[in-house]
Amino acid sequence: MRHIGTNLIIASVVFQVVTLAAFGHLLAEYALRTYRRLNELSAESVCLLQQARFRYFIGTIIIAYFSILFRCIYRIPELSGGWRSELMRDEPSFIALEGFVIVVAVAALAVFHPRYCFTALAKTIGRKRKTSNGQSVQDSSVYELKGSP
């Protein structure tokens, strides 16, 4: 008999897989609709879509998405067998299907980080900006709003 905690973990991983699948479906639909209406996009959007850095970033997001989805799908049968199941004790499978896929996702996102792929955004990071009340604030700083409890 499984414990309540194990059942909650399995349910949460199943929920994560369903959520990721729904997100992937909606994103694919959005991308398809955008592709079908390329002639309606602004010149700036078309320019961005044609940049190699942007395409690398999109490819990286796809790699990370499928890596994390694959890992979550693997976790369902692993946990369903209980904490002492054969799949849970198989270390090579764990390393390949759990650790390696996450390393792939993290490495891909580290190499093609948005800062390197979106140079216009990278130029704004760390610069001073004006707040609505005219004060100059660093992007990384935290400031208190007047009148907040």
LODREN-689230 format. One record per atom (N, C-alpha, C): residue number from 1; atom name; y, z, x negated. Coordinates in nm, 4 decimals. Each point is the difference from the previous one (the first is absolute). Example, Ala and Ser with C-alpha at 12.3 -4.5 7.8 and 13.67 -1.06 7.14 Angstrom:
// residues 2
  lotor  marti        yy        zz        xx
      1      N   -0.5690    0.7800   -1.3190
      1     CA    0.1190    0.0000    0.0890
      1      C    0.1200    0.0000   -0.0900
      2      N    0.1050   -0.0720    0.0350
      2     CA    0.1190    0.0060   -0.0820
      2      C    0.1090    0.0730    0.0770
//
This chain:
// residues 149
  lotor  marti        yy        zz        xx
      1      N   -0.1182    0.0000   -0.0838
      1     CA    0.1182    0.0000    0.0838
      1      C    0.1247    0.0000   -0.0884
      2      N    0.0914   -0.0919    0.0295
      2     CA    0.1222   -0.0081   -0.0785
      2      C    0.1002    0.1032    0.0456
      3      N    0.0843    0.0377   -0.0923
      3     CA    0.1056    0.0950    0.0312
      3      C    0.1163   -0.0705    0.0677
      4      N    0.0812    0.0751    0.0677
      4     CA    0.1181   -0.0553    0.0683
      4      C    0.0938   -0.0648   -0.1002
      5      N    0.0156    0.0616   -0.1162
      5     CA    0.0888   -0.0545   -0.1028
      5      C   -0.0431   -0.1376   -0.0455
      6      N   -0.1302   -0.0195   -0.0195
      6     CA   -0.0514   -0.1306   -0.0415
      6      C    0.0259   -0.1041    0.1079
      7      N   -0.0226    0.0371    0.1254
      7     CA    0.0260   -0.0925    0.1107
      7      C    0.1475   -0.0364    0.0081
      8      N    0.0878    0.0954   -0.0262
      8     CA    0.1437   -0.0286    0.0006
      8      C    0.0376   -0.0963   -0.1127
      9      N   -0.0610    0.0187   -0.1150
      9     CA    0.0275   -0.0899   -0.1130
      9      C   -0.0453   -0.1414    0.0339
     10      N   -0.1197   -0.0131    0.0562
     10     CA   -0.0515   -0.1318    0.0374
     10      C    0.0909   -0.0645    0.1049
     11      N    0.0386    0.0779    0.1004
     11     CA    0.0883   -0.0534    0.1051
     11      C    0.1338   -0.0445   -0.0579
     12      N    0.0523    0.0755   -0.0954
     12     CA    0.1289   -0.0381   -0.0580
     12      C   -0.0114   -0.1260   -0.0848
     13      N   -0.1127   -0.0179   -0.0691
     13     CA   -0.0183   -0.1222   -0.0791
     13      C   -0.0197   -0.1200    0.0928
     14      N   -0.0742    0.0190    0.1084
     14     CA   -0.0156   -0.1082    0.0986
     14      C    0.1360   -0.0363    0.0582
     15      N    0.0804    0.0998    0.0331
     15     CA    0.1345   -0.0254    0.0512
     15      C    0.0833   -0.0761   -0.1024
     16      N   -0.0125    0.0359   -0.1263
     16     CA    0.0740   -0.0691   -0.1059
     16      C   -0.0432   -0.1463   -0.0094
     17      N   -0.1300   -0.0275    0.0103
     17     CA   -0.0491   -0.1379   -0.0051
     17      C    0.0528   -0.0798    0.1186
     18      N   -0.0043    0.0593    0.1193
     18     CA    0.0500   -0.0686    0.1196
     18      C    0.1499   -0.0279   -0.0141
     19      N    0.0739    0.0974   -0.0492
     19     CA    0.1445   -0.0166   -0.0187
     19      C    0.0300   -0.1082   -0.1033
     20      N   -0.0717    0.0023   -0.1116
     20     CA    0.0196   -0.1028   -0.1026
     20      C   -0.0363   -0.1382    0.0530
     21      N   -0.1067   -0.0088    0.0786
     21     CA   -0.0402   -0.1288    0.0565
     21      C    0.1059   -0.0511    0.0979
     22      N    0.0527    0.0885    0.0831
     22     CA    0.1062   -0.0402    0.0936
     22      C    0.1241   -0.0455   -0.0764
     23      N    0.0366    0.0742   -0.1048
     23     CA    0.1149   -0.0394   -0.0824
     23      C   -0.0239   -0.1372   -0.0627
     24      N   -0.1189   -0.0206   -0.0553
     24     CA   -0.0321   -0.1287   -0.0617
     24      C    0.0071   -0.1146    0.0988
     25      N   -0.0488    0.0237    0.1210
     25     CA    0.0059   -0.1026    0.1041
     25      C    0.1451   -0.0330    0.0363
     26      N    0.0813    0.1029    0.0214
     26     CA    0.1402   -0.0222    0.0365
     26      C    0.0771   -0.0681   -0.1132
     27      N   -0.0282    0.0396   -0.1233
     27     CA    0.0667   -0.0626   -0.1138
     27      C   -0.0402   -0.1465   -0.0136
     28      N   -0.1285   -0.0296    0.0185
     28     CA   -0.0462   -0.1392   -0.0075
     28      C    0.0638   -0.0834    0.1108
     29      N    0.0118    0.0575    0.1188
     29     CA    0.0638   -0.0729    0.1096
     29      C    0.1476   -0.0266   -0.0301
     30      N    0.0685    0.0996   -0.0545
     30     CA    0.1410   -0.0171   -0.0370
     30      C    0.0142   -0.1084   -0.1073
     31      N   -0.0861    0.0039   -0.1014
     31     CA    0.0066   -0.0994   -0.1076
     31      C   -0.0268   -0.1400    0.0540
     32      N   -0.0956   -0.0123    0.0906
     32     CA   -0.0316   -0.1303    0.0587
     32      C    0.1165   -0.0525    0.0837
     33      N    0.0602    0.0865    0.0782
     33     CA    0.1149   -0.0420    0.0811
     33      C    0.1181   -0.0393   -0.0883
     34      N    0.0205    0.0748   -0.1075
     34     CA    0.1082   -0.0340   -0.0930
     34      C   -0.0266   -0.1343   -0.0667
     35      N   -0.1244   -0.0214   -0.0414
     35     CA   -0.0360   -0.1258   -0.0654
     35      C    0.0207   -0.1187    0.0933
     36      N   -0.0322    0.0175    0.1279
     36     CA    0.0160   -0.1085    0.0974
     36      C    0.1466   -0.0323    0.0267
     37      N    0.0891    0.0929   -0.0298
     37     CA    0.1428   -0.0201    0.0266
     37      C    0.0828    0.0004   -0.1298
     38      N   -0.0553   -0.0535   -0.1041
     38     CA    0.0718   -0.0036   -0.1284
     38      C    0.1333   -0.0718    0.0121
     39      N    0.0057   -0.1020    0.0827
     39     CA    0.1243   -0.0768    0.0126
     39      C    0.1103    0.0791    0.0695
     40      N   -0.0337    0.1131    0.0644
     40     CA    0.0997    0.0827    0.0668
     40      C    0.0505    0.1155   -0.0868
     41      N   -0.0564    0.0155   -0.1174
     41     CA    0.0401    0.1093   -0.0886
     41      C    0.1324   -0.0311   -0.0684
     42      N    0.0696    0.1051   -0.0403
     42     CA    0.1248   -0.0183   -0.0733
     42      C   -0.0303   -0.0540   -0.1399
     43      N    0.1019   -0.0538   -0.0631
     43     CA   -0.0165   -0.0553   -0.1351
     43      C   -0.0412    0.1089   -0.0984
     44      N    0.0534    0.1210    0.0176
     44     CA   -0.0361    0.1114   -0.0879
     44      C   -0.1473    0.0362    0.0143
     45      N   -0.0499   -0.0005    0.1232
     45     CA   -0.1405    0.0322    0.0242
     45      C   -0.0921   -0.1045   -0.0605
     46      N    0.0346   -0.1253    0.0154
     46     CA   -0.0799   -0.1078   -0.0570
     46      C   -0.0007    0.0098   -0.1521
     47      N    0.1156    0.0308   -0.0578
     47     CA    0.0093    0.0162   -0.1456
     47      C   -0.0902    0.1138   -0.0470
     48      N    0.0019    0.1114    0.0720
     48     CA   -0.0852    0.1141   -0.0348
     48      C   -0.1471   -0.0369    0.0099
     49      N   -0.0392   -0.0705    0.1045
     49     CA   -0.1406   -0.0401    0.0177
     49      C   -0.0474   -0.0936   -0.1102
     50      N    0.0907   -0.0750   -0.0594
     50     CA   -0.0379   -0.0955   -0.1036
     50      C   -0.0081    0.0629   -0.1389
     51      N    0.0523    0.1208   -0.0167
     51     CA   -0.0011    0.0647   -0.1309
     51      C   -0.1405    0.0476   -0.0364
     52      N   -0.0400   -0.0265   -0.1229
     52     CA   -0.1329    0.0401   -0.0464
     52      C   -0.0153    0.1524    0.0029
     53      N    0.1049    0.0720   -0.0369
     53     CA   -0.0084    0.1463   -0.0013
     53      C   -0.0304    0.0552    0.1389
     54      N    0.0623   -0.0573    0.1014
     54     CA   -0.0258    0.0445    0.1371
     54      C   -0.1439   -0.0293    0.0396
     55      N   -0.0489   -0.1165   -0.0365
     55     CA   -0.1389   -0.0360    0.0315
     55      C   -0.0979    0.0908   -0.0729
     56      N    0.0300    0.0351   -0.1242
     56     CA   -0.0856    0.0954   -0.0727
     56      C   -0.0011    0.1353    0.0698
     57      N    0.1157    0.0427    0.0450
     57     CA    0.0090    0.1277    0.0695
     57      C   -0.0818   -0.0026    0.1296
     58      N    0.0105   -0.1059    0.0759
     58     CA   -0.0780   -0.0131    0.1232
     58      C   -0.1493    0.0008   -0.0326
     59      N   -0.0397   -0.0704   -0.1029
     59     CA   -0.1405    0.0015   -0.0426
     59      C   -0.0460    0.1392   -0.0394
     60      N    0.0876    0.0730   -0.0662
     60     CA   -0.0308    0.1374   -0.0394
     60      C   -0.0180    0.0896    0.1217
     61      N    0.0859   -0.0146    0.0976
     61     CA   -0.0123    0.0781    0.1228
     61      C   -0.1322   -0.0310    0.0694
     62      N   -0.0393   -0.1256    0.0016
     62     CA   -0.1273   -0.0388    0.0621
     62      C   -0.1173    0.0615   -0.0757
     63      N    0.0042   -0.0037   -0.1323
     63     CA   -0.1061    0.0615   -0.0811
     63      C   -0.0080    0.1496    0.0269
     64      N    0.1137    0.0675    0.0001
     64     CA    0.0020    0.1443    0.0247
     64      C   -0.0499    0.0324    0.1405
     65      N    0.0420   -0.0777    0.0982
     65     CA   -0.0425    0.0219    0.1382
     65      C   -0.1524   -0.0086    0.0122
     66      N   -0.0581   -0.1084   -0.0501
     66     CA   -0.1445   -0.0157    0.0132
     66      C   -0.0772    0.1002   -0.0852
     67      N    0.0549    0.0398   -0.1134
     67     CA   -0.0650    0.1034   -0.0812
     67      C   -0.0077    0.1316    0.0762
     68      N    0.1092    0.0394    0.0596
     68     CA    0.0030    0.1265    0.0746
     68      C   -0.0855   -0.0100    0.1260
     69      N    0.0049   -0.1126    0.0693
     69     CA   -0.0835   -0.0183    0.1185
     69      C   -0.1479    0.0061   -0.0369
     70      N   -0.0379   -0.0668   -0.1071
     70     CA   -0.1389    0.0007   -0.0463
     70      C   -0.0451    0.1416   -0.0340
     71      N    0.0850    0.0741   -0.0672
     71     CA   -0.0318    0.1376   -0.0365
     71      C   -0.0209    0.0858    0.1241
     72      N    0.0854   -0.0156    0.0982
     72     CA   -0.0129    0.0790    0.1233
     72      C   -0.1264   -0.0366    0.0762
     73      N   -0.0341   -0.1275    0.0034
     73     CA   -0.1235   -0.0415    0.0676
     73      C   -0.1210    0.0584   -0.0720
     74      N    0.0036    0.0020   -0.1316
     74     CA   -0.1090    0.0593   -0.0779
     74      C   -0.0144    0.1495    0.0299
     75      N    0.1105    0.0667    0.0210
     75     CA   -0.0037    0.1451    0.0247
     75      C   -0.0719    0.0370    0.1298
     76      N    0.0012   -0.0866    0.0996
     76     CA   -0.0625    0.0320    0.1287
     76      C   -0.1512    0.0215   -0.0147
     77      N   -0.0763   -0.0960   -0.0536
     77     CA   -0.1436    0.0277   -0.0159
     77      C   -0.0279    0.1092   -0.1031
     78      N    0.0865    0.0097   -0.0999
     78     CA   -0.0189    0.1036   -0.1010
     78      C    0.0070    0.1390    0.0638
     79      N    0.0996    0.0226    0.0826
     79     CA    0.0159    0.1309    0.0638
     79      C   -0.0924    0.0189    0.1193
     80      N   -0.0393   -0.1089    0.0654
     80     CA   -0.0870    0.0114    0.1173
     80      C   -0.1368    0.0561   -0.0351
     81      N   -0.0439   -0.0238   -0.1204
     81     CA   -0.1299    0.0512   -0.0435
     81      C    0.0025    0.1470   -0.0368
     82      N    0.1152    0.0618    0.0053
     82     CA    0.0118    0.1406   -0.0379
     82      C    0.0369    0.0145   -0.1474
     83      N    0.0314    0.1227   -0.0362
     83     CA    0.0470    0.0267   -0.1351
     83      C   -0.1103   -0.0101   -0.1044
     84      N   -0.1242    0.0044    0.0419
     84     CA   -0.1115   -0.0103   -0.0949
     84      C   -0.0776   -0.1297    0.0175
     85      N    0.0619   -0.0995    0.0606
     85     CA   -0.0680   -0.1281    0.0217
     85      C   -0.0213   -0.0732   -0.1319
     86      N   -0.0901   -0.0964    0.0048
     86     CA   -0.0300   -0.0799   -0.1184
     86      C    0.1228   -0.0790   -0.0460
     87      N    0.0729   -0.0553    0.0950
     87     CA    0.1201   -0.0780   -0.0342
     87      C    0.1075    0.0888   -0.0621
     88      N    0.0095    0.1233    0.0475
     88     CA    0.0999    0.0926   -0.0539
     88      C   -0.0336    0.0407   -0.1435
     89      N   -0.1263    0.0012   -0.0323
     89     CA   -0.0444    0.0433   -0.1337
     89      C   -0.0114   -0.1143   -0.1005
     90      N    0.0148   -0.1232    0.0452
     90     CA   -0.0127   -0.1154   -0.0885
     90      C    0.1301   -0.0210   -0.0762
     91      N    0.0049    0.0514   -0.1213
     91     CA    0.1238   -0.0010   -0.0781
     91      C    0.0494   -0.1396   -0.0361
     92      N   -0.0870   -0.0935   -0.0435
     92     CA    0.0516   -0.1344   -0.0301
     92      C    0.0654   -0.0672    0.1211
     93      N   -0.0602    0.0174    0.1177
     93     CA    0.0610   -0.0566    0.1212
     93      C    0.1342    0.0665    0.0285
     94      N    0.0048    0.1303   -0.0190
     94     CA    0.1242    0.0731    0.0235
     94      C    0.1099   -0.0496   -0.0927
     95      N   -0.0328   -0.0157   -0.1264
     95     CA    0.1006   -0.0454   -0.0967
     95      C    0.0462   -0.1419    0.0338
     96      N   -0.0950   -0.0879    0.0334
     96     CA    0.0353   -0.1391    0.0278
     96      C    0.0726   -0.0162    0.1333
     97      N   -0.0485    0.0688    0.1025
     97     CA    0.0527   -0.0230    0.1344
     97      C    0.1109    0.0961    0.0394
     98      N    0.0176    0.1040   -0.0741
     98     CA    0.1054    0.0975    0.0310
     98      C    0.1107   -0.0075   -0.1051
     99      N   -0.0338    0.0302   -0.1221
     99     CA    0.1013    0.0076   -0.1054
     99      C    0.0531   -0.1338   -0.0450
    100      N   -0.0896   -0.0955   -0.0242
    100     CA    0.0420   -0.1278   -0.0562
    100      C    0.0930   -0.0752    0.0935
    101      N   -0.0310   -0.0020    0.1309
    101     CA    0.0849   -0.0759    0.0919
    101      C    0.1397    0.0611    0.0103
    102      N    0.0102    0.1302   -0.0130
    102     CA    0.1319    0.0638    0.0015
    102      C    0.0738   -0.0302   -0.1305
    103      N   -0.0714   -0.0021   -0.1114
    103     CA    0.0626   -0.0367   -0.1274
    103      C    0.0531   -0.1428    0.0075
    104      N   -0.0746   -0.0902    0.0628
    104     CA    0.0451   -0.1384    0.0157
    104      C    0.1294   -0.0042    0.0812
    105      N    0.0033    0.0738    0.1112
    105     CA    0.1201    0.0006    0.0855
    105      C    0.1202    0.0567   -0.0749
    106      N   -0.0189    0.1118   -0.0671
    106     CA    0.1111    0.0639   -0.0717
    106      C    0.0465   -0.0868   -0.1165
    107      N   -0.0935   -0.0566   -0.0742
    107     CA    0.0372   -0.0845   -0.1136
    107      C    0.0761   -0.1237    0.0464
    108      N   -0.0457   -0.0614    0.1082
    108     CA    0.0688   -0.1186    0.0511
    108      C    0.1424    0.0346    0.0426
    109      N    0.0154    0.1121    0.0702
    109     CA    0.1341    0.0395    0.0449
    109      C    0.0888    0.0447   -0.1162
    110      N   -0.0611    0.0517   -0.1050
    110     CA    0.0793    0.0399   -0.1169
    110      C    0.0484   -0.1220   -0.0774
    111      N   -0.0848   -0.1004   -0.0128
    111     CA    0.0372   -0.1200   -0.0753
    111      C    0.1040   -0.0816    0.0763
    112      N   -0.0216   -0.0174    0.1291
    112     CA    0.0928   -0.0789    0.0816
    112      C    0.0801    0.0928    0.0907
    113      N    0.0661    0.0941   -0.0608
    113     CA    0.0830    0.0980    0.0707
    113      C    0.1181   -0.0723    0.0650
    114      N    0.0426    0.0461    0.1172
    114     CA    0.1140   -0.0656    0.0661
    114      C    0.1243   -0.0099   -0.0879
    115      N    0.0194    0.0942   -0.0891
    115     CA    0.1182   -0.0049   -0.0864
    115      C   -0.0010   -0.1248   -0.0883
    116      N   -0.1171   -0.0428   -0.0430
    116     CA   -0.0106   -0.1177   -0.0848
    116      C   -0.0040   -0.1289    0.0818
    117      N   -0.0473    0.0103    0.1224
    117     CA   -0.0127   -0.1188    0.0838
    117      C    0.1260   -0.0315    0.0786
    118      N    0.0815    0.1008    0.0258
    118     CA    0.1238   -0.0190    0.0749
    118      C    0.1168    0.0418   -0.0888
    119      N    0.0421   -0.0908   -0.0860
    119     CA    0.1021    0.0334   -0.0990
    119      C    0.1330    0.0372    0.0642
    120      N    0.0319   -0.0552    0.1148
    120     CA    0.1261    0.0347    0.0662
    120      C   -0.0002    0.1474    0.0408
    121      N   -0.1124    0.0490    0.0460
    121     CA   -0.0107    0.1417    0.0355
    121      C   -0.0013    0.0880   -0.1244
    122      N   -0.0632   -0.0474   -0.1053
    122     CA   -0.0095    0.0796   -0.1217
    122      C    0.1371    0.0271   -0.0602
    123      N    0.0940   -0.0906    0.0207
    123     CA    0.1343    0.0186   -0.0550
    123      C    0.0764    0.1104    0.0709
    124      N   -0.0416    0.0377    0.1202
    124     CA    0.0699    0.1039    0.0752
    124      C   -0.0570    0.1385   -0.0240
    125      N   -0.1156    0.0118   -0.0611
    125     CA   -0.0642    0.1295   -0.0208
    125      C    0.0748    0.0785   -0.1066
    126      N    0.0345    0.1234    0.0323
    126     CA    0.0667    0.0874   -0.0949
    126      C    0.1500   -0.0178   -0.0089
    127      N    0.0564   -0.0890    0.0783
    127     CA    0.1450   -0.0196   -0.0015
    127      C    0.0665    0.0941    0.0982
    128      N    0.1253    0.0300   -0.0286
    128     CA    0.0758    0.0844    0.0914
    128      C    0.0394   -0.0802    0.1224
    129      N   -0.0005    0.0661    0.1135
    129     CA    0.0424   -0.0641    0.1241
    129      C    0.0896    0.0955    0.0753
    130      N    0.0763   -0.0537    0.0893
    130     CA    0.0931    0.0805    0.0797
    130      C   -0.0679    0.0406    0.1305
    131      N    0.0225    0.1253    0.0403
    131     CA   -0.0491    0.0459    0.1290
    131      C    0.1054   -0.0292    0.1057
    132      N   -0.0325    0.0303    0.1229
    132     CA    0.0934   -0.0294    0.1089
    132      C    0.1291    0.0815   -0.0111
    133      N   -0.0058    0.1148   -0.0683
    133     CA    0.1215    0.0810   -0.0144
    133      C    0.0734   -0.0282   -0.1312
    134      N   -0.0425   -0.1054   -0.0720
    134     CA    0.0718   -0.0424   -0.1189
    134      C   -0.0463    0.0630   -0.1301
    135      N   -0.0947    0.0934    0.0045
    135     CA   -0.0482    0.0614   -0.1228
    135      C   -0.0950   -0.0950   -0.0723
    136      N   -0.0015    0.0106   -0.1322
    136     CA   -0.0916   -0.0792   -0.0802
    136      C   -0.1269    0.0817   -0.0215
    137      N   -0.1139   -0.0630    0.0252
    137     CA   -0.1269    0.0712   -0.0075
    137      C   -0.0999   -0.0853   -0.0768
    138      N   -0.0783    0.0629   -0.0872
    138     CA   -0.1094   -0.0692   -0.0670
    138      C   -0.1100   -0.0242    0.1012
    139      N   -0.0692   -0.1147   -0.0086
    139     CA   -0.1101   -0.0301    0.0910
    139      C   -0.1087    0.1062   -0.0056
    140      N   -0.0235    0.0577   -0.1167
    140     CA   -0.1091    0.0950   -0.0152
    140      C    0.0418    0.1428    0.0293
    141      N    0.1262    0.0239    0.0273
    141     CA    0.0448    0.1369    0.0232
    141      C   -0.0152    0.0389    0.1458
    142      N    0.0006    0.1285    0.0241
    142     CA   -0.0083    0.0531    0.1344
    142      C    0.1318    0.0693    0.0294
    143      N    0.0572   -0.0279    0.1159
    143     CA    0.1243    0.0643    0.0351
    143      C   -0.0103    0.0550    0.1415
    144      N    0.0791    0.0979    0.0289
    144     CA   -0.0035    0.0685    0.1282
    144      C    0.1066   -0.0600    0.0919
    145      N   -0.0391   -0.0269    0.1225
    145     CA    0.0943   -0.0510    0.0974
    145      C    0.0804    0.1141    0.0553
    146      N    0.1297   -0.0203    0.0140
    146     CA    0.0847    0.1043    0.0551
    146      C   -0.0282    0.0126    0.1484
    147      N   -0.0054    0.1226    0.0463
    147     CA   -0.0237    0.0267    0.1408
    147      C   -0.1474    0.0080    0.0357
    148      N   -0.0894   -0.0195   -0.0975
    148     CA   -0.1431    0.0104    0.0275
    148      C   -0.0397    0.1456    0.0017
    149      N   -0.0938    0.0379    0.0879
    149     CA   -0.0431    0.1410    0.0025
    149      C   -0.0802    0.0377   -0.1209
//
